[in-house]
Amino acid sequence: MSVTTDAAAARPAAEVRLPGVGLFAGGLTALLALIVGIPLLMVVLMSLRTGFPGEGGPLTLTNFAAVYSNSGTYKVLGNTLLFATGTVFVALLFAVPLVWLLMRTDLPFKGAIYVLMTVGILIPVFLRTIAWILLLSPRIGLVNQWARQLFGMEQPLLSLYNIPGMAVIQGVSFVPSAFFMLAAAYRTMDPALEEAAYTSGVSKLQTFLRINVPITLPAIAGVMVYLFMTAIAVFEVPAIIGYPARIIVLSALIFTSTNPPTGLPNYGLAGAYGAVMLAAGLLLAYFYVRLVQHGKKYTVITGRGYRPREIALGRWKWAALAFALLYLAMEVFIPFLVLVWVSLLPHLQVPSAEAFAQVSLENFRHIFDHVGALPFVNTAILMFVVPTVTMVLSVLVSWIVVRTNVSFRGALDTLAFLPHAIPGILLAVGLAYLGLAYRSWFPVYGTVAIIAIAHTITWIAYGTRTTNGVMIQVHRELEEAGKVSGASTRTVLGRIVLPLIAAGIFNSWIWISMLSYREVTMALTLGTRKNVVISTIVWQFWGNGWVPQVAALGVVLVLFAVIVVGGLKIAFGHLGEWQS
Amino acid sequence: MKSHAAVLAAAAFLLHCATLAAAPIDDLVAKAKKEGTLELLAPSTLGPQGAQALAAAFNKKYGLNAKVNYSPSNNMVGDVAKVVTQEAAGARPEWDVMVVTDAHHATLWLRKLHQPFHYAKLGVDPRWVQYDNGTVIMANQFVYPAYNKTALSDKDVPKRWEDLLDRKWKGGKLGMSTTTHHLARLAAGSWGEQRTTEFVKALAKQDLVLGTMGALYTRLQTGEILAIATLTDSYINTAKKAGAPIIHADKIEPVVSPAYNAGVPKGATDPNTGALFAIFLTTVEGQNLWEQYGGQTSAFIPGTTAYKYAQGKKVLYMKPEQAETIDRLSTDYGKILGFQ
């Protein structure tokens, strides 16, 4: 994500000049323009139409008039801005120190922390939110009950039914994403500046704040754009915490416009609401690109060989570990404990002697009755197809951007970054509209393919940032040697470049696979009976009131994830980020 | 000889009658045998085990081997909206048979989105056939406010609908689900539109906790909210099975009684299997299984649990001529309550 955002500009002088490369790059640019542009075009089109998809009709500004003449819209925009900003703040508050601690210091138990962070991703946000309700609900929350008993407080000590509460829960759930996106920047950072600071007697904290943070600012800015756009698009926490308290955010409005709780869908309104989201995304993307263009001073890959030295934390070691454990408690331990507790009960209840008497494994026995095989099959398809297609496209894009002299490589790089600025829900609504209104041209509505397309478009930005980064690190001499020996471009790419960047690609593949597994907003927006996936099942179970059953499913999934992630770590421990 | 001839003639006549009577359903069974998997949308409270039991009995009764895919519905508005949207786009509906309430079928009926079958000719009591042969009534729900009996004292249990407007419910203690058609039925029935709309507006000022019925049911179990303005008996049955302390405030009248109707959406992939399944749900086997798993029976069949329960109570049933009013008011009340 990080160091390579200006990859086209930062590329070394020697470049591949090959006949046909321009044509290939042109084709790839056109493909990306199509897959990114068409859903956006659909959003614009639907915002200018009334009626259902496929009904046609004249273009009109009615939807914009309805949306932007309503004062409620501005309240929603304000809520959205506060929620998204708060979410990004909370996520970075944890992620930046954590990534520094895990990538640059001698923090104990790094391997275990790394695996637990990965496992945390697999606990559905819904279930994590339910856990926090059981802890912090004003009326039944255990923390508030204890506070009443201990201090005789009449009012609840804490409540999560407000924007800060929503931001904390959502922000903590974003930490792994931010962490893995920043990891490459911190891992590959040239330690010369840090070492100079230490030699000059600057403290570790000051070095972190005045060297590490500024030097990775483009990376952090990229993560901020990504998190902000994700935060304005997610709707799990807004649905569970915000909606009951009437804190409505933009994503909820767009979702309920196309999936209304009462009445019929209004895609036109969804488009009009989405326009402001899109404008915000493009504006952010613009500022981000500007920042990167001015950011050559931030270049941290020097080309010379080095191996970052681990910083000894000394007496701060245990404080740092406590910080990591605090995060893990919020992200993994507490939610998982609650998950286990709920999964053993016949109905949801706070811990009590009576509740303990009802504990059984009954919900585990009926998991497959409630779920069936289809969501697992569809999820497995997504977890394989989405990262594979994304990484193939990413490698091709990065190869052109980093390794060739094609004149429009900068435009291609920006195009590949653009999905970062498009909220997932908007992309999904655009694809749904396309699938419904133009079924004969795009006959994938209701299939798992349409979700795979949405996920691929969304994460191609992440994929290309990673592949740009790893490709820059591969020295050109090897490719040149291959060319001198008579190898074709395809052979050089397949036999030299790919093996060298395999570790980075594998890391990204795994990460995108997990993101695809847990993504719910797009999958729900595009969901039908036939393309149901595990993440949407969790949402449905919540809607059905089947919380103990979904908790049992969650426990099984988390245990499964621990085994798989742990196994992968052991098997591929020598590769990239799997190395802790 | 003469008597033999008379017996033979009578037998032939009976056989002919039997053939005539049996023919339509046999025809339907034959057509269903040529179709594939049955996509069933039914309330989430039926549960997967209930759907499996119904599927097994359905196949046994008609000699079929149909695979039944059950989609639990927790948002019937959304499911019906999907059918409307997909039809407008020229796509097939996702389901072959939809078991949703009469109010939700009304949305389809008003847009002519049912595939009609001569259900009466197929053996269904004509009194149970609704929406121009589009659906059959197969069960009745009963709707009251519901509360958590461990969290709410007896004196606070509402005795009238208007009790929900008391100040004591302010501040997120009362939930209201997306099933605004429950309130629209009061408007179309004995309360009238003006009184009900005022009631809904006052209700909206109670700082209600909003959500789907299932989500609110979950919050009610934990005691996070103390009551829900309207909850169907399906959830009360579920709570009873799980030992959750959720019960109806069943002294309140009028009792709202949405009917579950089964109908085939226009353009369904396997319409004949869908129609046959709808018919099956009205048979003794279907009714017994639905009662066992879903918890309801038809209030129009003498002797059923629902029929007995409704005796002596002021029960509001929806009539097809109220469809337009209920459809309109459901949306309007959704806006007033803050769902849109």
HADDOCK unambig.tbl for C-alpha pairs under 7 A between the chains (distance, minus, plus):
assign (segid A and resid 52 and name CA) (segid B and resid 85 and name CA) 6.02 0.50 0.50
assign (segid A and resid 52 and name CA) (segid B and resid 88 and name CA) 6.22 0.50 0.50
assign (segid A and resid 53 and name CA) (segid B and resid 88 and name CA) 6.88 0.50 0.50
assign (segid A and resid 53 and name CA) (segid B and resid 89 and name CA) 5.76 0.50 0.50
assign (segid A and resid 54 and name CA) (segid B and resid 88 and name CA) 6.39 0.50 0.50
assign (segid A and resid 54 and name CA) (segid B and resid 89 and name CA) 4.58 0.50 0.50
assign (segid A and resid 55 and name CA) (segid B and resid 88 and name CA) 6.44 0.50 0.50
assign (segid A and resid 55 and name CA) (segid B and resid 89 and name CA) 6.80 0.50 0.50
assign (segid A and resid 139 and name CA) (segid B and resid 224 and name CA) 5.79 0.50 0.50
assign (segid A and resid 140 and name CA) (segid B and resid 223 and name CA) 6.52 0.50 0.50
assign (segid A and resid 140 and name CA) (segid B and resid 224 and name CA) 5.64 0.50 0.50
assign (segid A and resid 243 and name CA) (segid B and resid 210 and name CA) 6.67 0.50 0.50
assign (segid A and resid 244 and name CA) (segid B and resid 209 and name CA) 4.52 0.50 0.50
assign (segid A and resid 244 and name CA) (segid B and resid 210 and name CA) 4.55 0.50 0.50
assign (segid A and resid 244 and name CA) (segid B and resid 211 and name CA) 6.29 0.50 0.50
assign (segid A and resid 245 and name CA) (segid B and resid 209 and name CA) 6.29 0.50 0.50
assign (segid A and resid 259 and name CA) (segid B and resid 78 and name CA) 5.65 0.50 0.50
assign (segid A and resid 260 and name CA) (segid B and resid 78 and name CA) 6.05 0.50 0.50
assign (segid A and resid 261 and name CA) (segid B and resid 77 and name CA) 6.21 0.50 0.50
assign (segid A and resid 261 and name CA) (segid B and resid 78 and name CA) 6.47 0.50 0.50
assign (segid A and resid 261 and name CA) (segid B and resid 178 and name CA) 5.63 0.50 0.50
assign (segid A and resid 261 and name CA) (segid B and resid 339 and name CA) 6.54 0.50 0.50
assign (segid A and resid 262 and name CA) (segid B and resid 77 and name CA) 5.90 0.50 0.50
assign (segid A and resid 262 and name CA) (segid B and resid 178 and name CA) 6.49 0.50 0.50
assign (segid A and resid 262 and name CA) (segid B and resid 330 and name CA) 6.64 0.50 0.50
assign (segid A and resid 262 and name CA) (segid B and resid 331 and name CA) 5.27 0.50 0.50
assign (segid A and resid 262 and name CA) (segid B and resid 334 and name CA) 5.77 0.50 0.50
assign (segid A and resid 263 and name CA) (segid B and resid 77 and name CA) 6.80 0.50 0.50
assign (segid A and resid 263 and name CA) (segid B and resid 331 and name CA) 4.87 0.50 0.50
assign (segid A and resid 264 and name CA) (segid B and resid 81 and name CA) 5.31 0.50 0.50
assign (segid A and resid 265 and name CA) (segid B and resid 81 and name CA) 6.43 0.50 0.50
assign (segid A and resid 346 and name CA) (segid B and resid 242 and name CA) 5.31 0.50 0.50
assign (segid A and resid 347 and name CA) (segid B and resid 242 and name CA) 6.08 0.50 0.50
assign (segid A and resid 347 and name CA) (segid B and resid 244 and name CA) 6.18 0.50 0.50
assign (segid A and resid 348 and name CA) (segid B and resid 218 and name CA) 6.78 0.50 0.50
assign (segid A and resid 348 and name CA) (segid B and resid 221 and name CA) 6.15 0.50 0.50
assign (segid A and resid 348 and name CA) (segid B and resid 222 and name CA) 6.09 0.50 0.50
assign (segid A and resid 349 and name CA) (segid B and resid 221 and name CA) 6.49 0.50 0.50
assign (segid A and resid 349 and name CA) (segid B and resid 222 and name CA) 4.87 0.50 0.50
assign (segid A and resid 350 and name CA) (segid B and resid 222 and name CA) 6.54 0.50 0.50
assign (segid A and resid 369 and name CA) (segid B and resid 48 and name CA) 5.97 0.50 0.50
assign (segid A and resid 369 and name CA) (segid B and resid 49 and name CA) 6.80 0.50 0.50
assign (segid A and resid 370 and name CA) (segid B and resid 48 and name CA) 5.65 0.50 0.50
assign (segid A and resid 436 and name CA) (segid B and resid 86 and name CA) 6.89 0.50 0.50
assign (segid A and resid 436 and name CA) (segid B and resid 89 and name CA) 5.40 0.50 0.50
assign (segid A and resid 437 and name CA) (segid B and resid 89 and name CA) 5.55 0.50 0.50
assign (segid A and resid 529 and name CA) (segid B and resid 71 and name CA) 6.87 0.50 0.50
assign (segid A and resid 529 and name CA) (segid B and resid 94 and name CA) 6.50 0.50 0.50
assign (segid A and resid 542 and name CA) (segid B and resid 214 and name CA) 6.88 0.50 0.50
assign (segid A and resid 542 and name CA) (segid B and resid 215 and name CA) 5.96 0.50 0.50
assign (segid A and resid 543 and name CA) (segid B and resid 74 and name CA) 5.80 0.50 0.50
assign (segid A and resid 543 and name CA) (segid B and resid 212 and name CA) 6.05 0.50 0.50
assign (segid A and resid 543 and name CA) (segid B and resid 214 and name CA) 4.89 0.50 0.50
assign (segid A and resid 543 and name CA) (segid B and resid 215 and name CA) 5.10 0.50 0.50
assign (segid A and resid 544 and name CA) (segid B and resid 44 and name CA) 5.96 0.50 0.50
assign (segid A and resid 544 and name CA) (segid B and resid 74 and name CA) 5.27 0.50 0.50
assign (segid A and resid 544 and name CA) (segid B and resid 214 and name CA) 4.32 0.50 0.50
assign (segid A and resid 544 and name CA) (segid B and resid 215 and name CA) 6.70 0.50 0.50
assign (segid A and resid 545 and name CA) (segid B and resid 214 and name CA) 4.03 0.50 0.50
assign (segid A and resid 545 and name CA) (segid B and resid 215 and name CA) 5.38 0.50 0.50
assign (segid A and resid 545 and name CA) (segid B and resid 217 and name CA) 6.18 0.50 0.50
assign (segid A and resid 545 and name CA) (segid B and resid 218 and name CA) 5.41 0.50 0.50
